[in-house]
Amino acid sequence: MAHAHAKSFRDIRGCKLVAACDIQPGRAKEFARRWGIPQRCAFTDVDDMLAAVPCEAVSIVASDPAHAPLSLACIAAGKHVLCEKPLAIDYADARKMAQAAARKGVVNMVNLSYRNASAIHKAAALLRDDAIGRVMHFDASYLQSWLVSNTWGDWRTSEGFLWRLSSRNGCKGTLGDIGVHILDLATYPIGEVASVQCRLKNFPKARGNRIGQYRLDANDSAVITLEMADGALGSVHTSRWATGYANTLQLRIFGDAGAIRLDLDKSYTQLEICRGRDVNRNAWKTVTCPPTPTIHQRFIGAIRSGRGGQPDFARGAAVQRILDACMASDAKGAAVKL
């Protein structure tokens, strides 16, 4: 993912990569070599990097527990920050990050990367314009298959996959890794969440559910029911056991005067809508959506303009609050109010 960030920033005119930092020296140096960063600017300590290299912004692409301390260090140094998702390991840390960024006045954004899809922004605009009436219910899913296929490689032999299956390594499982995306995608156009009921599941996948140092105890699948502040009901499903679905995000929103559906596996720039005379015919029309800047473009644009970009740390904290409620609901076996 760090390479994806580097490519995105390199492709923005006037944006220059000036330093790299990783706790493994060899990896920092190799990353620097690949992206044309001087070897003297490859660091193993973020404080050393911030002290030695003049820079305006930092992109944080690290394991989940490192997000908060690294972000807070960069904010304290007056740097604008783009942080990977989930924003933190819990709502308390996420709120602390959002408050620190607001006090310092730096641009702060979280890489909820499916906001790159113009279809979701068009869906939000249609709901604001009351295009399908009052939202009654919705369903959303984010399905991956890498626990049952080798589409992305063999997870059993790759640390890049294994840490995502281990709570000891700071991962909140499928819920925290990809559930964060579908919860943002669903609630961004629809609004505030009032309560959450969630069931998490960890399926055995190796002898003793362990491979090497990794105890494979993080959740693999989540089934979530949401009640929104306006009374709408929603169901959200996310899993890595979804055979036949490499990386599929879908959202359907049903109002009392129409419906919207989008499938990011098929298109980032189109959605379908059923309303007006089409309601009685159960017919759908395709809507092509205006292009939207990427997260990285919005981040650099916000720095240049001096105006905050979205989704910001406050939004990341709001989604983190939903994630925490999901964990609490599963532990209690009951709905949790937000």
C-alpha positions in Angstrom: 0.0 0.0 0.0 2.9 2.4 0.6 3.9 1.9 -3.0 0.4 2.8 -4.1 0.6 6.0 -2.0 4.0 6.8 -3.5 2.7 6.4 -7.1 -0.4 8.5 -6.4 1.6 11.3 -5.0 4.4 11.1 -7.7 1.7 11.5 -10.4 0.5 14.8 -9.0 2.2 17.7 -10.6 4.4 19.7 -8.2 4.3 17.0 -5.5 7.7 15.5 -4.6 8.6 12.5 -2.4 11.5 13.6 -0.1 11.9 10.9 2.6 10.9 7.4 3.7 10.7 5.8 7.1 10.3 2.2 8.2 11.4 0.3 11.3 13.2 -2.2 9.0 16.3 -0.3 7.6 16.6 -2.5 4.5 13.0 -1.9 3.6 13.2 1.9 4.0 16.3 2.0 1.8 14.8 -0.2 -0.9 11.6 1.9 -0.9 13.7 5.1 -1.2 15.7 3.6 -4.1 12.6 2.6 -6.0 11.0 6.0 -5.7 14.0 8.2 -6.3 14.5 9.3 -2.7 18.1 9.9 -1.6 19.5 7.1 0.6 20.4 9.7 3.3 16.6 10.3 3.5 15.7 6.7 4.4 15.0 6.6 8.2 14.0 4.1 10.8 12.7 6.6 13.3 10.0 9.1 12.5 11.3 11.8 14.9 14.7 11.6 13.2 13.0 12.0 9.8 10.9 15.0 10.9 13.9 16.7 12.4 16.2 16.1 9.4 14.1 16.5 6.3 12.0 19.6 5.5 8.6 18.4 4.4 5.0 19.7 4.4 3.1 16.5 4.7 3.4 12.9 5.8 1.5 9.8 4.5 1.2 7.1 7.2 1.0 3.6 5.8 1.7 1.4 8.8 0.0 -1.3 10.8 -3.1 -0.2 12.7 -1.6 0.3 16.2 1.0 2.7 14.8 -1.5 5.1 13.2 -2.2 7.1 16.3 1.4 7.6 17.7 2.8 8.4 14.2 0.0 10.8 13.4 0.3 12.6 16.7 4.0 13.0 16.2 3.6 14.4 12.7 0.8 16.7 13.8 2.9 18.0 16.7 5.6 18.8 14.2 3.1 20.9 12.2 2.8 18.4 9.3 -0.3 17.7 7.2 -1.3 14.1 7.6 -2.9 11.4 5.3 -3.4 8.3 7.4 -4.4 4.8 6.3 -7.6 3.3 7.6 -8.9 2.4 10.1 -7.8 5.7 11.7 -6.9 4.1 15.0 -7.4 0.9 17.1 -10.3 2.5 19.0 -12.5 5.6 19.1 -10.6 7.2 22.0 -7.4 7.3 20.0 -9.2 8.4 16.8 -10.9 11.2 18.6 -7.6 12.3 20.1 -6.1 12.4 16.6 -8.9 14.5 15.2 -8.8 16.9 18.1 -5.0 17.3 17.9 -5.2 18.0 14.1 -8.0 20.6 14.6 -6.0 22.4 17.3 -2.9 22.5 15.2 -4.8 23.6 12.1 -3.2 21.0 9.7 -4.9 19.2 6.9 -5.9 15.7 8.0 -7.4 13.0 6.0 -8.0 9.2 6.3 -7.5 7.0 3.3 -11.1 5.7 2.9 -10.1 5.0 -0.7 -13.5 4.0 -2.1 -14.4 7.7 -1.9 -12.4 7.7 -5.1 -15.6 6.4 -6.8 -17.7 9.2 -8.2 -20.8 6.9 -7.9 -20.9 7.2 -4.1 -20.7 11.0 -4.3 -23.5 11.1 -6.8 -25.6 8.8 -4.6 -25.1 11.2 -1.7 -26.1 14.1 -3.9 -29.3 12.3 -5.0 -30.2 11.6 -1.4 -29.6 15.2 -0.4 -32.0 16.2 -3.3 -34.7 13.8 -2.1 -34.5 11.9 -5.3 -35.8 8.6 -3.9 -37.8 10.1 -1.0 -37.4 9.0 2.6 -34.8 6.2 3.0 -36.4 3.2 4.5 -33.7 0.6 4.4 -30.4 -0.3 2.7 -28.0 -3.2 2.3 -24.3 -3.2 1.7 -21.5 -5.7 1.3 -17.8 -5.9 0.9 -16.7 -9.4 -0.2 -13.3 -10.8 -0.7 -12.2 -14.4 -1.4 -8.5 -14.5 -0.5 -9.0 -17.1 2.3 -10.4 -19.5 -0.3 -8.4 -18.6 -3.4 -4.9 -17.5 -4.4 -6.1 -14.5 -6.4 -3.9 -12.2 -4.4 -1.3 -14.8 -3.4 -1.0 -17.5 -0.8 -2.0 -16.0 2.5 -0.5 -19.0 4.4 3.0 -18.0 3.5 2.8 -14.2 3.4 3.2 -11.9 6.5 1.4 -9.2 4.5 -1.7 -11.3 4.9 -1.1 -13.2 8.1 -0.9 -10.1 10.3 -4.4 -9.2 9.1 -5.7 -12.4 10.7 -4.1 -11.9 14.1 -5.5 -9.6 16.9 -2.1 -9.9 18.7 -0.6 -8.0 15.7 -3.0 -5.2 16.2 -5.6 -6.1 13.5 -9.3 -5.9 14.2 -9.9 -8.5 11.5 -12.1 -8.2 8.5 -14.3 -5.7 10.4 -11.4 -3.3 10.9 -9.6 -3.9 7.7 -12.4 -3.9 5.1 -15.5 -3.4 7.2 -14.3 0.2 7.8 -14.7 0.8 4.0 -18.2 -0.6 3.6 -19.4 1.1 6.8 -18.1 4.4 5.4 -19.6 3.8 2.0 -23.0 3.0 3.4 -23.3 5.7 6.0 -21.7 8.6 4.1 -24.7 9.2 1.9 -27.4 8.0 4.4 -26.4 9.7 7.6 -25.9 9.2 11.4 -26.0 5.7 13.0 -28.2 5.4 16.1 -27.5 1.8 17.1 -25.6 -1.3 16.0 -26.0 -5.0 16.3 -23.1 -7.1 15.1 -22.1 -10.8 14.9 -18.4 -11.5 14.3 -17.1 -14.9 13.3 -13.6 -16.5 13.3 -13.5 -19.7 11.3 -10.7 -22.3 11.9 -8.2 -22.1 9.0 -5.0 -23.9 10.1 -3.9 -26.5 12.7 -4.5 -24.9 16.1 -5.5 -21.8 14.2 -1.9 -20.7 14.2 0.8 -20.3 11.5 4.3 -19.5 12.9 4.2 -16.5 15.2 0.6 -15.6 14.1 -2.3 -16.7 16.1 -5.2 -16.5 13.6 -7.9 -15.3 16.0 -9.2 -12.1 14.3 -12.7 -12.1 12.8 -13.1 -13.4 9.3 -16.7 -12.3 8.7 -19.1 -9.7 10.1 -22.9 -9.4 9.8 -24.1 -6.0 11.0 -27.6 -4.5 11.5 -27.7 -0.7 11.7 -30.5 1.6 12.8 -30.0 5.1 11.5 -30.9 8.3 13.4 -33.8 8.9 11.0 -35.2 5.4 11.6 -33.9 3.7 8.4 -32.6 0.1 8.8 -29.6 -1.3 7.2 -27.7 -4.6 6.9 -24.0 -4.8 6.2 -22.0 -8.0 5.4 -18.3 -8.3 5.0 -16.2 -11.4 4.6 -13.0 -12.9 3.2 -14.7 -16.3 2.6 -16.8 -15.0 -0.3 -15.8 -17.5 -3.1 -16.0 -15.9 -6.5 -15.6 -12.3 -5.3 -12.1 -11.0 -5.4 -12.9 -7.5 -4.1 -16.5 -6.4 -4.5 -18.4 -3.5 -2.8 -22.1 -3.2 -3.4 -24.7 -0.8 -2.0 -28.5 -0.7 -2.4 -30.6 2.1 -0.9 -34.4 1.9 -0.9 -36.6 5.0 -0.4 -40.4 5.4 -0.4 -40.2 6.9 -3.8 -37.3 5.1 -5.5 -34.1 3.2 -5.1 -30.4 3.5 -5.9 -27.9 0.7 -6.4 -24.2 0.7 -7.2 -21.6 -2.0 -7.6 -18.0 -0.8 -7.5 -16.8 -4.1 -9.0 -18.5 -3.1 -12.2 -18.0 0.6 -12.2 -16.7 3.5 -10.1 -18.4 6.0 -12.3 -22.0 4.7 -12.8 -24.9 3.9 -10.6 -28.5 2.8 -11.3 -31.7 4.4 -10.2 -35.4 3.4 -10.2 -37.8 6.2 -9.6 -40.9 8.0 -11.1 -42.7 6.0 -13.7 -40.0 3.3 -13.5 -41.1 2.3 -10.0 -44.2 0.5 -11.3 -42.2 -1.2 -14.1 -39.4 -2.2 -11.7 -37.1 -0.6 -14.3 -33.6 0.8 -13.7 -31.8 3.6 -15.5 -28.0 3.9 -15.6 -26.6 7.3 -14.4 -23.1 8.3 -15.4 -21.5 10.3 -12.5 -19.2 13.3 -12.8 -15.5 12.5 -12.1 -14.1 13.1 -8.6 -10.5 13.8 -7.5 -8.8 10.9 -5.8 -8.1 11.0 -2.0 -4.4 11.8 -2.8 -5.4 14.6 -5.1 -7.9 16.0 -2.6 -5.2 15.9 0.1 -2.7 17.9 -1.9 -5.5 20.2 -3.1 -6.5 20.9 0.5 -2.9 21.7 1.4 -2.6 24.1 -1.5 -5.9 25.8 -0.9 -5.7 25.9 2.9 -9.2 24.3 3.2 -9.8 20.9 4.9 -10.3 17.8 2.8 -12.7 15.0 3.2 -12.8 12.4 4.6 -11.0 14.0 7.5 -10.0 12.6 10.9 -13.3 13.6 12.4 -15.0 11.3 9.8 -12.5 8.6 10.5 -13.2 8.8 14.2 -17.0 8.6 13.5 -16.5 5.4 11.6 -14.2 4.1 14.3 -17.0 4.7 16.8 -19.2 2.4 14.7 -16.4 -0.2 14.6 -16.1 -0.1 18.4 -19.8 -0.5 18.8 -19.7 -3.5 16.5 -17.0 -5.1 18.7 -19.0 -4.3 21.9 -22.3 -5.6 20.4 -20.6 -8.9 19.5 -19.2 -9.3 23.0 -22.5 -8.5 24.6 -24.7 -10.3 22.2 -27.0 -7.3 22.0 -27.5 -4.0 20.2 -25.4 -1.1 21.2 -26.5 2.5 21.0 -24.2 5.2 19.7 
